Amino acid sequence: MRGPELRRSTTDQIVFALLWVAVLLLLFFCLMLVTVNYWGIRLGAIDYQKFGSWGQVVSGSATFLGVMTALVSLIWQFGKNRKEQEQKSIDEQTAVYLWLTSQLVQEDVTDLVRGRQWDLEIQNLTKAPIYVWRVEAEGRPLVDTQRPILPNQNTFNVPLLDDREPSQIPEPVLYFVSREGGCWRRSATGTLTALSQFPCMRGS
């Protein structure tokens, strides 16, 4: 999943490249206008020894436009590759997912159901522990612990949800700070949102 404004769309990149082409064309024609005297262009008269034939002009202009188009293409490709590298780095830093699991609590002898126990599972696929984090549901913290989210699987008991039926369970949301200092919000459905700062608890 990707946060807002993390990546320029393909359409925006094409528009950006076309704008570059338009600017370069404008500069080219401005340069031609400024240097008309040097090329032998007069009002109604052309010095073909300096200016060359119209075929040479067209050929030279086409060559110039081809070079400029190739240059813009390289600039666009460079920007695209840089964006892809940035997005790859973000994906690596934010590969953290959460979900809830439950199991029935039964008596050993009679198998009488005594309730339901809920656990919070957090899968940290990044390469480093996450030290600043919080999981909320309905505006309240689900777990009360100071330990970091270690790489791979992490399981936390959630007494706040014990004995609730699955239909009564709210969607948990994970707030965390990546190793590069970015603040993020990950929902249980997988949606990732970039935040300007780590949010405070409501009422704090």
Salt bridges, closest charged atoms under 4 A:
GLU84 OE2 - ARG7 NH2 3.90
GLU86 OE2 - ARG82 NH1 3.05
GLU107 OE2 - ARG114 NH2 2.14
GLU136 OE2 - ARG134 NE 2.76
GLU138 OE1 - ARG140 NH2 3.86
GLU165 OE1 - ARG116 NH2 3.86
